[in-house]
């Protein structure tokens, strides 16, 4: 049997009841890590924790008392933090409600930021640690109808870059994982939240919504599995010199390459085509 590479390491994973977080928890547990897991669905989290012999800390990651319990449960040492809990707030920049935009940042950015702040003293004490933040290719480019989500991931990328430079002297590595579409509950959650807007025929943006099913089908046809992303998270935890960014899946790699090589106006055109941004004459 191959040696378990994370034996005696403590890892904290948020959003562990589904998708990438669940796959990550399983792969880290398989390597022997002692896990502390968080998500809101208490029963589901308890079942995952029982399967992986992990400690469940249920609750909303935006709640400071939940985060405090999570860090306390580590018993004074955290080797790995995977900031994964998140969702996508879809809709035009103009019409997403301010409260929904703020909530997007609370979950995807501020909760992750607060956990980084909370584990840093423990990691500095042990002069080691890995922080892996699940961003997205949306952390590199602002897609239409996903502005608030993209903004929250851009913010996470900026903060991670600064922390990477500050934390390095203590032997703490900060990595971003940037997947393209992944087969998880993500798009169902997004769809559920956006239904009111997509279904509103009086919206000035109604022409943007005509092709959402087709766009989603196209994206999902190129989606990768959550297990594939989890394997990348594991490499960020194990690599001697972890990368600053791990782009996952051909679609995400294509976008990142295009951003590097092509004028932004070309990338804009391609994204407008992909998201079926209507022509002026199609607007009412
Ligand atoms: N799927 C994709 O295409 C894709 C692509 C790029 C990046 N990502 C990123 O990957 C991460 C994971 O998403 P996923 O695709 O695995 O989606 P998912 O299947 O919907 O899983 C999201 C997880 O986050 C938890 N969660 C959501 N809000 C929470 C909150 N307020 N407090 C605590 N836990 C919360 C959910 O559990 P509960 O409902 O039980 O709380 C669930 O375990 C996200 O940061 C997402 O932005 C996803």
py3Dmol code that shows the C-alpha trace and the ligand (Angstrom):
import py3Dmol

protein = """\
ATOM      1  CA  UNK A   1       0.000   0.000   0.000  1.00  0.00           C
ATOM      2  CA  UNK A   2       1.301   3.469  -0.914  1.00  0.00           C
ATOM      3  CA  UNK A   3       2.186   5.637   2.101  1.00  0.00           C
ATOM      4  CA  UNK A   4      -0.481   8.150   3.089  1.00  0.00           C
ATOM      5  CA  UNK A   5       1.061  11.526   2.414  1.00  0.00           C
ATOM      6  CA  UNK A   6      -0.993  13.666   4.804  1.00  0.00           C
ATOM      7  CA  UNK A   7      -0.848  11.469   7.900  1.00  0.00           C
ATOM      8  CA  UNK A   8      -0.960  13.646  11.072  1.00  0.00           C
ATOM      9  CA  UNK A   9      -1.896  16.745   9.064  1.00  0.00           C
ATOM     10  CA  UNK A  10      -4.968  18.759   9.978  1.00  0.00           C
ATOM     11  CA  UNK A  11      -7.043  20.081   7.096  1.00  0.00           C
ATOM     12  CA  UNK A  12     -10.018  22.391   7.187  1.00  0.00           C
ATOM     13  CA  UNK A  13     -12.401  22.285   4.210  1.00  0.00           C
ATOM     14  CA  UNK A  14     -15.436  24.544   3.745  1.00  0.00           C
ATOM     15  CA  UNK A  15     -18.376  23.576   1.555  1.00  0.00           C
ATOM     16  CA  UNK A  16     -17.802  19.878   2.140  1.00  0.00           C
ATOM     17  CA  UNK A  17     -21.326  18.516   1.542  1.00  0.00           C
ATOM     18  CA  UNK A  18     -21.202  18.585  -2.263  1.00  0.00           C
ATOM     19  CA  UNK A  19     -19.147  19.002  -5.390  1.00  0.00           C
ATOM     20  CA  UNK A  20     -15.526  20.055  -5.207  1.00  0.00           C
ATOM     21  CA  UNK A  21     -15.482  20.351  -1.401  1.00  0.00           C
ATOM     22  CA  UNK A  22     -16.817  16.829  -0.909  1.00  0.00           C
ATOM     23  CA  UNK A  23     -14.400  15.365  -3.471  1.00  0.00           C
ATOM     24  CA  UNK A  24     -11.536  17.288  -1.825  1.00  0.00           C
ATOM     25  CA  UNK A  25     -12.493  16.043   1.637  1.00  0.00           C
ATOM     26  CA  UNK A  26     -12.519  12.462   0.330  1.00  0.00           C
ATOM     27  CA  UNK A  27      -9.134  12.725  -1.367  1.00  0.00           C
ATOM     28  CA  UNK A  28      -7.499  14.405   1.673  1.00  0.00           C
ATOM     29  CA  UNK A  29      -9.013  11.773   3.981  1.00  0.00           C
ATOM     30  CA  UNK A  30      -7.638   9.076   1.672  1.00  0.00           C
ATOM     31  CA  UNK A  31      -4.166  10.557   2.265  1.00  0.00           C
ATOM     32  CA  UNK A  32      -4.639  10.305   6.034  1.00  0.00           C
ATOM     33  CA  UNK A  33      -5.459  13.938   6.866  1.00  0.00           C
ATOM     34  CA  UNK A  34      -7.439  14.715  10.003  1.00  0.00           C
ATOM     35  CA  UNK A  35     -10.375  16.707   8.669  1.00  0.00           C
ATOM     36  CA  UNK A  36     -12.586  19.499   9.954  1.00  0.00           C
ATOM     37  CA  UNK A  37     -15.497  20.022   7.635  1.00  0.00           C
ATOM     38  CA  UNK A  38     -18.009  22.817   7.276  1.00  0.00           C
ATOM     39  CA  UNK A  39     -21.231  23.385   5.314  1.00  0.00           C
ATOM     40  CA  UNK A  40     -24.806  24.369   6.172  1.00  0.00           C
ATOM     41  CA  UNK A  41     -26.747  21.107   5.579  1.00  0.00           C
ATOM     42  CA  UNK A  42     -26.230  19.567   8.978  1.00  0.00           C
ATOM     43  CA  UNK A  43     -27.504  16.027   8.294  1.00  0.00           C
ATOM     44  CA  UNK A  44     -25.546  15.717   5.080  1.00  0.00           C
ATOM     45  CA  UNK A  45     -22.397  17.077   6.728  1.00  0.00           C
ATOM     46  CA  UNK A  46     -22.762  14.617   9.599  1.00  0.00           C
ATOM     47  CA  UNK A  47     -23.006  11.741   7.093  1.00  0.00           C
ATOM     48  CA  UNK A  48     -19.892  12.912   5.204  1.00  0.00           C
ATOM     49  CA  UNK A  49     -18.009  13.352   8.476  1.00  0.00           C
ATOM     50  CA  UNK A  50     -18.987   9.849   9.605  1.00  0.00           C
ATOM     51  CA  UNK A  51     -17.812   8.398   6.264  1.00  0.00           C
ATOM     52  CA  UNK A  52     -14.448  10.180   6.525  1.00  0.00           C
ATOM     53  CA  UNK A  53     -13.989  10.054  10.322  1.00  0.00           C
ATOM     54  CA  UNK A  54     -13.944  13.831  10.267  1.00  0.00           C
ATOM     55  CA  UNK A  55     -15.141  16.513  12.648  1.00  0.00           C
ATOM     56  CA  UNK A  56     -18.248  18.277  11.344  1.00  0.00           C
ATOM     57  CA  UNK A  57     -18.732  21.952  12.118  1.00  0.00           C
ATOM     58  CA  UNK A  58     -22.115  22.784  10.615  1.00  0.00           C
ATOM     59  CA  UNK A  59     -23.282  26.305   9.880  1.00  0.00           C
ATOM     60  CA  UNK A  60     -23.036  29.227   7.541  1.00  0.00           C
ATOM     61  CA  UNK A  61     -19.408  30.094   6.861  1.00  0.00           C
ATOM     62  CA  UNK A  62     -20.307  33.801   6.924  1.00  0.00           C
ATOM     63  CA  UNK A  63     -21.211  33.463  10.621  1.00  0.00           C
ATOM     64  CA  UNK A  64     -18.183  34.488  12.749  1.00  0.00           C
ATOM     65  CA  UNK A  65     -19.195  32.071  15.542  1.00  0.00           C
ATOM     66  CA  UNK A  66     -19.222  29.148  13.055  1.00  0.00           C
ATOM     67  CA  UNK A  67     -15.753  30.094  11.826  1.00  0.00           C
ATOM     68  CA  UNK A  68     -14.530  30.437  15.419  1.00  0.00           C
ATOM     69  CA  UNK A  69     -15.823  26.913  16.217  1.00  0.00           C
ATOM     70  CA  UNK A  70     -14.166  25.574  13.079  1.00  0.00           C
ATOM     71  CA  UNK A  71     -10.761  26.979  13.977  1.00  0.00           C
ATOM     72  CA  UNK A  72     -11.122  26.012  17.670  1.00  0.00           C
ATOM     73  CA  UNK A  73     -11.872  22.432  16.625  1.00  0.00           C
ATOM     74  CA  UNK A  74      -8.419  22.292  15.017  1.00  0.00           C
ATOM     75  CA  UNK A  75      -6.838  22.116  18.483  1.00  0.00           C
ATOM     76  CA  UNK A  76      -4.139  24.692  17.856  1.00  0.00           C
ATOM     77  CA  UNK A  77      -2.757  23.418  14.567  1.00  0.00           C
ATOM     78  CA  UNK A  78      -3.947  23.752  10.960  1.00  0.00           C
ATOM     79  CA  UNK A  79      -1.774  22.465   8.150  1.00  0.00           C
ATOM     80  CA  UNK A  80      -4.191  22.966   5.277  1.00  0.00           C
ATOM     81  CA  UNK A  81      -7.075  25.371   4.685  1.00  0.00           C
ATOM     82  CA  UNK A  82      -9.244  24.815   1.609  1.00  0.00           C
ATOM     83  CA  UNK A  83     -11.574  27.784   1.117  1.00  0.00           C
ATOM     84  CA  UNK A  84     -14.134  26.179  -1.157  1.00  0.00           C
ATOM     85  CA  UNK A  85     -17.661  27.155   0.014  1.00  0.00           C
ATOM     86  CA  UNK A  86     -19.232  29.338  -2.632  1.00  0.00           C
ATOM     87  CA  UNK A  87     -21.961  29.835  -5.191  1.00  0.00           C
ATOM     88  CA  UNK A  88     -22.685  31.887  -8.291  1.00  0.00           C
ATOM     89  CA  UNK A  89     -25.007  34.881  -8.223  1.00  0.00           C
ATOM     90  CA  UNK A  90     -26.142  35.222 -11.823  1.00  0.00           C
ATOM     91  CA  UNK A  91     -27.849  38.167 -13.460  1.00  0.00           C
ATOM     92  CA  UNK A  92     -27.014  41.452 -15.148  1.00  0.00           C
ATOM     93  CA  UNK A  93     -24.724  43.744 -13.146  1.00  0.00           C
ATOM     94  CA  UNK A  94     -27.441  46.408 -13.291  1.00  0.00           C
ATOM     95  CA  UNK A  95     -30.289  44.374 -11.862  1.00  0.00           C
ATOM     96  CA  UNK A  96     -28.757  42.084  -9.218  1.00  0.00           C
ATOM     97  CA  UNK A  97     -30.040  43.451  -5.928  1.00  0.00           C
ATOM     98  CA  UNK A  98     -27.454  45.168  -3.760  1.00  0.00           C
ATOM     99  CA  UNK A  99     -28.169  42.765  -0.893  1.00  0.00           C
ATOM    100  CA  UNK A 100     -27.584  39.779  -3.200  1.00  0.00           C
ATOM    101  CA  UNK A 101     -24.325  41.264  -4.476  1.00  0.00           C
ATOM    102  CA  UNK A 102     -23.144  41.846  -0.915  1.00  0.00           C
ATOM    103  CA  UNK A 103     -24.141  38.312   0.108  1.00  0.00           C
ATOM    104  CA  UNK A 104     -22.106  36.979  -2.845  1.00  0.00           C
ATOM    105  CA  UNK A 105     -19.065  38.743  -1.462  1.00  0.00           C
ATOM    106  CA  UNK A 106     -19.790  37.632   2.121  1.00  0.00           C
ATOM    107  CA  UNK A 107     -19.707  33.951   1.135  1.00  0.00           C
ATOM    108  CA  UNK A 108     -17.157  33.862  -1.706  1.00  0.00           C
ATOM    109  CA  UNK A 109     -14.776  36.511  -0.420  1.00  0.00           C
ATOM    110  CA  UNK A 110     -15.150  37.804   3.154  1.00  0.00           C
ATOM    111  CA  UNK A 111     -15.699  34.388   4.772  1.00  0.00           C
ATOM    112  CA  UNK A 112     -12.647  33.000   2.958  1.00  0.00           C
ATOM    113  CA  UNK A 113     -10.636  36.091   3.913  1.00  0.00           C
ATOM    114  CA  UNK A 114     -11.639  35.767   7.584  1.00  0.00           C
ATOM    115  CA  UNK A 115     -10.609  32.102   7.635  1.00  0.00           C
ATOM    116  CA  UNK A 116      -7.239  32.971   6.129  1.00  0.00           C
ATOM    117  CA  UNK A 117      -6.781  35.570   8.893  1.00  0.00           C
ATOM    118  CA  UNK A 118      -7.840  33.045  11.527  1.00  0.00           C
ATOM    119  CA  UNK A 119      -5.446  30.264  10.484  1.00  0.00           C
ATOM    120  CA  UNK A 120      -2.431  32.492   9.810  1.00  0.00           C
ATOM    121  CA  UNK A 121      -1.329  32.769  13.477  1.00  0.00           C
ATOM    122  CA  UNK A 122      -1.444  28.958  13.803  1.00  0.00           C
ATOM    123  CA  UNK A 123       0.419  28.414  10.552  1.00  0.00           C
ATOM    124  CA  UNK A 124       3.003  31.064  11.437  1.00  0.00           C
ATOM    125  CA  UNK A 125       3.581  29.302  14.757  1.00  0.00           C
ATOM    126  CA  UNK A 126       4.355  26.018  13.005  1.00  0.00           C
ATOM    127  CA  UNK A 127       6.191  27.859  10.196  1.00  0.00           C
ATOM    128  CA  UNK A 128       4.327  25.874   7.587  1.00  0.00           C
ATOM    129  CA  UNK A 129       0.942  25.600   5.983  1.00  0.00           C
ATOM    130  CA  UNK A 130      -1.020  25.451   2.758  1.00  0.00           C
ATOM    131  CA  UNK A 131      -3.929  27.715   1.901  1.00  0.00           C
ATOM    132  CA  UNK A 132      -5.804  26.646  -1.208  1.00  0.00           C
ATOM    133  CA  UNK A 133      -8.499  29.017  -2.406  1.00  0.00           C
ATOM    134  CA  UNK A 134     -11.017  27.719  -4.903  1.00  0.00           C
ATOM    135  CA  UNK A 135     -11.394  30.534  -7.356  1.00  0.00           C
ATOM    136  CA  UNK A 136     -12.536  30.091 -10.952  1.00  0.00           C
ATOM    137  CA  UNK A 137     -11.649  31.126 -14.458  1.00  0.00           C
ATOM    138  CA  UNK A 138     -14.226  33.793 -13.518  1.00  0.00           C
ATOM    139  CA  UNK A 139     -11.472  35.185 -11.270  1.00  0.00           C
ATOM    140  CA  UNK A 140      -9.582  36.119 -14.444  1.00  0.00           C
ATOM    141  CA  UNK A 141     -12.337  37.357 -16.752  1.00  0.00           C
ATOM    142  CA  UNK A 142     -15.703  39.071 -16.271  1.00  0.00           C
ATOM    143  CA  UNK A 143     -18.334  37.017 -18.084  1.00  0.00           C
ATOM    144  CA  UNK A 144     -21.666  38.619 -18.977  1.00  0.00           C
ATOM    145  CA  UNK A 145     -24.530  37.769 -16.596  1.00  0.00           C
ATOM    146  CA  UNK A 146     -22.036  36.691 -13.910  1.00  0.00           C
ATOM    147  CA  UNK A 147     -20.612  40.070 -12.917  1.00  0.00           C
ATOM    148  CA  UNK A 148     -21.059  39.792  -9.145  1.00  0.00           C
ATOM    149  CA  UNK A 149     -19.704  36.250  -9.072  1.00  0.00           C
ATOM    150  CA  UNK A 150     -16.718  37.217 -11.237  1.00  0.00           C
ATOM    151  CA  UNK A 151     -16.052  40.269  -9.040  1.00  0.00           C
ATOM    152  CA  UNK A 152     -16.056  38.127  -5.874  1.00  0.00           C
ATOM    153  CA  UNK A 153     -13.537  35.708  -7.426  1.00  0.00           C
ATOM    154  CA  UNK A 154     -11.352  38.581  -8.727  1.00  0.00           C
ATOM    155  CA  UNK A 155     -11.290  39.912  -5.147  1.00  0.00           C
ATOM    156  CA  UNK A 156     -10.293  36.488  -3.832  1.00  0.00           C
ATOM    157  CA  UNK A 157      -7.475  36.344  -6.388  1.00  0.00           C
ATOM    158  CA  UNK A 158      -6.136  39.777  -5.387  1.00  0.00           C
ATOM    159  CA  UNK A 159      -6.142  38.979  -1.677  1.00  0.00           C
ATOM    160  CA  UNK A 160      -4.538  35.571  -2.275  1.00  0.00           C
ATOM    161  CA  UNK A 161      -1.728  37.170  -4.293  1.00  0.00           C
ATOM    162  CA  UNK A 162      -0.940  39.613  -1.475  1.00  0.00           C
ATOM    163  CA  UNK A 163      -1.111  36.940   1.216  1.00  0.00           C
ATOM    164  CA  UNK A 164       1.090  34.619  -0.846  1.00  0.00           C
ATOM    165  CA  UNK A 165       3.898  37.179  -0.702  1.00  0.00           C
ATOM    166  CA  UNK A 166       3.350  38.001   2.979  1.00  0.00           C
ATOM    167  CA  UNK A 167       3.060  34.384   4.158  1.00  0.00           C
ATOM    168  CA  UNK A 168       6.002  32.939   2.214  1.00  0.00           C
ATOM    169  CA  UNK A 169       8.714  33.877   4.779  1.00  0.00           C
ATOM    170  CA  UNK A 170       6.964  31.581   7.316  1.00  0.00           C
ATOM    171  CA  UNK A 171       6.899  28.683   4.858  1.00  0.00           C
ATOM    172  CA  UNK A 172       3.171  29.132   4.212  1.00  0.00           C
ATOM    173  CA  UNK A 173       2.057  28.647   0.607  1.00  0.00           C
ATOM    174  CA  UNK A 174      -1.065  30.195  -0.890  1.00  0.00           C
ATOM    175  CA  UNK A 175      -2.488  28.763  -4.121  1.00  0.00           C
ATOM    176  CA  UNK A 176      -5.510  29.505  -6.252  1.00  0.00           C
ATOM    177  CA  UNK A 177      -7.372  26.772  -8.091  1.00  0.00           C
ATOM    178  CA  UNK A 178      -9.187  28.067 -11.171  1.00  0.00           C
ATOM    179  CA  UNK A 179     -11.589  25.556 -12.695  1.00  0.00           C
ATOM    180  CA  UNK A 180     -13.791  26.024 -15.725  1.00  0.00           C
ATOM    181  CA  UNK A 181     -17.205  24.319 -15.529  1.00  0.00           C
ATOM    182  CA  UNK A 182     -17.371  21.386 -13.111  1.00  0.00           C
ATOM    183  CA  UNK A 183     -20.135  18.763 -12.726  1.00  0.00           C
ATOM    184  CA  UNK A 184     -21.493  19.751  -9.299  1.00  0.00           C
ATOM    185  CA  UNK A 185     -24.631  21.285  -7.772  1.00  0.00           C
ATOM    186  CA  UNK A 186     -23.236  24.722  -8.672  1.00  0.00           C
ATOM    187  CA  UNK A 187     -25.363  25.373 -11.773  1.00  0.00           C
ATOM    188  CA  UNK A 188     -28.575  24.145 -10.067  1.00  0.00           C
ATOM    189  CA  UNK A 189     -27.947  26.563  -7.201  1.00  0.00           C
ATOM    190  CA  UNK A 190     -27.174  29.391  -9.657  1.00  0.00           C
ATOM    191  CA  UNK A 191     -30.258  28.596 -11.687  1.00  0.00           C
ATOM    192  CA  UNK A 192     -32.469  28.494  -8.595  1.00  0.00           C
ATOM    193  CA  UNK A 193     -31.262  31.922  -7.495  1.00  0.00           C
ATOM    194  CA  UNK A 194     -31.549  33.497 -10.974  1.00  0.00           C
ATOM    195  CA  UNK A 195     -34.959  32.048 -11.854  1.00  0.00           C
ATOM    196  CA  UNK A 196     -36.828  35.278 -10.975  1.00  0.00           C
ATOM    197  CA  UNK A 197     -34.695  37.328 -13.330  1.00  0.00           C
ATOM    198  CA  UNK A 198     -34.491  34.823 -16.177  1.00  0.00           C
ATOM    199  CA  UNK A 199     -38.242  34.307 -16.087  1.00  0.00           C
ATOM    200  CA  UNK A 200     -39.064  38.030 -16.157  1.00  0.00           C
ATOM    201  CA  UNK A 201     -40.241  38.917 -19.693  1.00  0.00           C
ATOM    202  CA  UNK A 202     -40.427  42.629 -18.793  1.00  0.00           C
ATOM    203  CA  UNK A 203     -36.698  42.824 -18.014  1.00  0.00           C
ATOM    204  CA  UNK A 204     -34.734  44.991 -20.454  1.00  0.00           C
ATOM    205  CA  UNK A 205     -32.252  42.112 -20.393  1.00  0.00           C
ATOM    206  CA  UNK A 206     -34.846  39.519 -21.495  1.00  0.00           C
ATOM    207  CA  UNK A 207     -33.075  39.079 -24.889  1.00  0.00           C
ATOM    208  CA  UNK A 208     -29.947  37.994 -22.975  1.00  0.00           C
ATOM    209  CA  UNK A 209     -31.880  35.180 -21.290  1.00  0.00           C
ATOM    210  CA  UNK A 210     -33.335  33.536 -24.408  1.00  0.00           C
ATOM    211  CA  UNK A 211     -30.458  31.123 -24.819  1.00  0.00           C
ATOM    212  CA  UNK A 212     -29.549  30.332 -21.211  1.00  0.00           C
ATOM    213  CA  UNK A 213     -30.488  26.644 -21.531  1.00  0.00           C
ATOM    214  CA  UNK A 214     -28.339  26.250 -24.624  1.00  0.00           C
ATOM    215  CA  UNK A 215     -25.413  28.119 -23.022  1.00  0.00           C
ATOM    216  CA  UNK A 216     -25.634  25.953 -19.908  1.00  0.00           C
ATOM    217  CA  UNK A 217     -25.771  22.769 -22.015  1.00  0.00           C
ATOM    218  CA  UNK A 218     -22.679  23.857 -23.952  1.00  0.00           C
ATOM    219  CA  UNK A 219     -20.784  24.652 -20.754  1.00  0.00           C
ATOM    220  CA  UNK A 220     -21.763  21.386 -19.106  1.00  0.00           C
ATOM    221  CA  UNK A 221     -20.738  19.386 -22.184  1.00  0.00           C
ATOM    222  CA  UNK A 222     -17.201  20.602 -21.456  1.00  0.00           C
ATOM    223  CA  UNK A 223     -17.379  20.228 -17.678  1.00  0.00           C
ATOM    224  CA  UNK A 224     -14.865  18.161 -15.729  1.00  0.00           C
ATOM    225  CA  UNK A 225     -15.552  16.083 -12.629  1.00  0.00           C
ATOM    226  CA  UNK A 226     -15.199  17.384  -9.087  1.00  0.00           C
ATOM    227  CA  UNK A 227     -12.687  14.556  -8.473  1.00  0.00           C
ATOM    228  CA  UNK A 228     -10.407  16.028 -11.140  1.00  0.00           C
ATOM    229  CA  UNK A 229     -10.427  19.391  -9.353  1.00  0.00           C
ATOM    230  CA  UNK A 230      -9.847  17.639  -6.017  1.00  0.00           C
ATOM    231  CA  UNK A 231      -6.723  15.955  -7.420  1.00  0.00           C
ATOM    232  CA  UNK A 232      -5.402  19.402  -8.310  1.00  0.00           C
ATOM    233  CA  UNK A 233      -6.150  20.644  -4.774  1.00  0.00           C
ATOM    234  CA  UNK A 234      -4.180  17.656  -3.466  1.00  0.00           C
ATOM    235  CA  UNK A 235      -1.190  18.557  -5.633  1.00  0.00           C
ATOM    236  CA  UNK A 236      -1.317  22.111  -4.268  1.00  0.00           C
ATOM    237  CA  UNK A 237      -1.191  20.570  -0.761  1.00  0.00           C
ATOM    238  CA  UNK A 238       1.679  18.212  -1.552  1.00  0.00           C
ATOM    239  CA  UNK A 239       3.941  20.012  -4.043  1.00  0.00           C
ATOM    240  CA  UNK A 240       7.298  21.117  -2.681  1.00  0.00           C
ATOM    241  CA  UNK A 241       6.870  24.357  -4.567  1.00  0.00           C
ATOM    242  CA  UNK A 242       3.150  24.857  -5.074  1.00  0.00           C
ATOM    243  CA  UNK A 243       2.072  27.065  -7.945  1.00  0.00           C
ATOM    244  CA  UNK A 244       0.343  30.397  -7.418  1.00  0.00           C
ATOM    245  CA  UNK A 245      -2.448  29.273  -9.757  1.00  0.00           C
ATOM    246  CA  UNK A 246      -3.734  25.936 -10.998  1.00  0.00           C
ATOM    247  CA  UNK A 247      -5.982  26.289 -14.043  1.00  0.00           C
ATOM    248  CA  UNK A 248      -8.194  23.189 -14.329  1.00  0.00           C
ATOM    249  CA  UNK A 249      -9.880  21.869 -17.485  1.00  0.00           C
ATOM    250  CA  UNK A 250      -9.312  22.600 -21.180  1.00  0.00           C
ATOM    251  CA  UNK A 251     -11.996  25.287 -21.322  1.00  0.00           C
ATOM    252  CA  UNK A 252     -10.395  27.293 -18.510  1.00  0.00           C
ATOM    253  CA  UNK A 253      -6.913  26.784 -19.987  1.00  0.00           C
ATOM    254  CA  UNK A 254      -8.165  28.051 -23.372  1.00  0.00           C
ATOM    255  CA  UNK A 255      -9.575  31.212 -21.778  1.00  0.00           C
ATOM    256  CA  UNK A 256      -6.424  31.926 -19.787  1.00  0.00           C
ATOM    257  CA  UNK A 257      -4.260  31.406 -22.891  1.00  0.00           C
ATOM    258  CA  UNK A 258      -6.538  33.665 -24.952  1.00  0.00           C
ATOM    259  CA  UNK A 259      -6.296  36.374 -22.281  1.00  0.00           C
ATOM    260  CA  UNK A 260      -2.519  36.129 -22.403  1.00  0.00           C
ATOM    261  CA  UNK A 261      -2.134  36.119 -26.187  1.00  0.00           C
ATOM    262  CA  UNK A 262      -5.044  37.995 -27.733  1.00  0.00           C
ATOM    263  CA  UNK A 263      -6.204  41.611 -27.628  1.00  0.00           C
ATOM    264  CA  UNK A 264      -8.977  42.017 -25.067  1.00  0.00           C
ATOM    265  CA  UNK A 265     -11.398  43.110 -27.823  1.00  0.00           C
ATOM    266  CA  UNK A 266     -11.072  39.636 -29.420  1.00  0.00           C
ATOM    267  CA  UNK A 267     -11.671  37.867 -26.133  1.00  0.00           C
ATOM    268  CA  UNK A 268     -14.696  40.117 -25.528  1.00  0.00           C
ATOM    269  CA  UNK A 269     -16.073  39.156 -28.950  1.00  0.00           C
ATOM    270  CA  UNK A 270     -15.637  35.447 -28.259  1.00  0.00           C
ATOM    271  CA  UNK A 271     -17.307  35.747 -24.818  1.00  0.00           C
ATOM    272  CA  UNK A 272     -20.162  37.779 -26.320  1.00  0.00           C
ATOM    273  CA  UNK A 273     -20.690  35.022 -28.876  1.00  0.00           C
ATOM    274  CA  UNK A 274     -20.486  32.276 -26.244  1.00  0.00           C
ATOM    275  CA  UNK A 275     -23.018  34.041 -23.996  1.00  0.00           C
ATOM    276  CA  UNK A 276     -25.225  35.126 -26.933  1.00  0.00           C
ATOM    277  CA  UNK A 277     -25.050  38.835 -26.051  1.00  0.00           C
ATOM    278  CA  UNK A 278     -27.785  40.302 -28.279  1.00  0.00           C
ATOM    279  CA  UNK A 279     -27.088  42.765 -31.081  1.00  0.00           C
ATOM    280  CA  UNK A 280     -28.484  46.316 -30.624  1.00  0.00           C
ATOM    281  CA  UNK A 281     -31.362  45.625 -33.035  1.00  0.00           C
ATOM    282  CA  UNK A 282     -32.492  42.692 -30.870  1.00  0.00           C
ATOM    283  CA  UNK A 283     -33.137  44.973 -27.885  1.00  0.00           C
ATOM    284  CA  UNK A 284     -36.501  46.535 -27.285  1.00  0.00           C
TER     285      UNK A 284
END
"""
ligand_1 = """\
48
LIG
N -18.954 24.032 -10.496
C -18.295 24.872 -11.232
O -18.485 24.933 -12.455
C -17.226 25.763 -10.615
C -16.295 26.332 -11.473
C -15.317 27.163 -10.926
C -15.264 27.376 -9.573
N -16.199 26.811 -8.753
C -16.105 27.104 -7.331
O -15.975 25.887 -6.604
C -16.457 26.059 -5.277
C -17.347 24.880 -4.933
O -18.459 24.859 -5.800
P -19.114 23.518 -6.363
O -19.058 23.609 -7.828
O -18.551 22.333 -5.698
O -20.634 23.814 -5.944
P -21.674 22.956 -5.065
O -21.756 21.567 -5.557
O -22.911 23.801 -5.078
O -21.034 22.966 -3.614
C -20.955 24.133 -2.846
C -20.618 23.780 -1.413
O -20.510 24.981 -0.648
C -21.371 24.894 0.487
N -21.840 26.241 0.815
C -22.479 27.120 0.018
N -22.754 28.244 0.688
C -22.282 28.063 1.952
C -22.276 28.856 3.114
N -22.832 30.075 3.134
N -21.710 28.366 4.241
C -21.162 27.127 4.253
N -21.134 26.321 3.157
C -21.686 26.793 2.032
C -22.496 23.939 0.060
O -23.024 23.244 1.167
P -24.365 23.591 1.948
O -25.412 23.891 0.925
O -24.608 22.340 2.734
O -24.018 24.761 2.795
C -21.692 22.928 -0.769
O -21.082 21.993 0.070
C -17.156 27.409 -5.248
O -16.325 28.353 -4.613
C -17.335 27.744 -6.715
O -17.356 29.131 -6.940
C -17.169 25.989 -9.247
"""
view = py3Dmol.view(width=600, height=400)
view.addModel(protein, "pdb")
view.setStyle({"model": 0}, {"cartoon": {"style": "trace"}})
view.addModel(ligand_1, "xyz")
view.setStyle({"model": 1}, {"stick": {}})
view.zoomTo()
view.show()
